[in-house]
């Protein structure tokens, strides 16, 4: 997956999840010419606690996103 495609996917993800802006994903190649991009972010909550958000994005070799999932922990 080239830098241009990663940048295109990043722009889409940053629009949907502004708290991830500037974060670089960890990229893993999947079967069938797909890629998994994993973004991690941490936010502070009132009271000094932190929450971690993980966004997983599946896209094809053309940069078209097929699935986005998020979790918080």
C-alpha positions, 0 to 999 in steps of 0.5 A: 500500500503506497503512501498516497493511498494511506494518506487518502484513507487517513484523511477519511478517518481523520474526518470521522474521528478528529481525535486521531488527526496526525496519528499514523496507523499500523498497517498489516496486509490481509488475504485477498489484496486487503489491508488492515490499518489500526489507529490508537488514541488516548483521551483524558477523562474528567477526574484524571483517568484516560480512555484508549480508543482503537479504530480498525479499518479494512481497505483494498489495494485501491484505498477503498474502505470496506469496514471501520470498527472502533472500541474503547477501553 
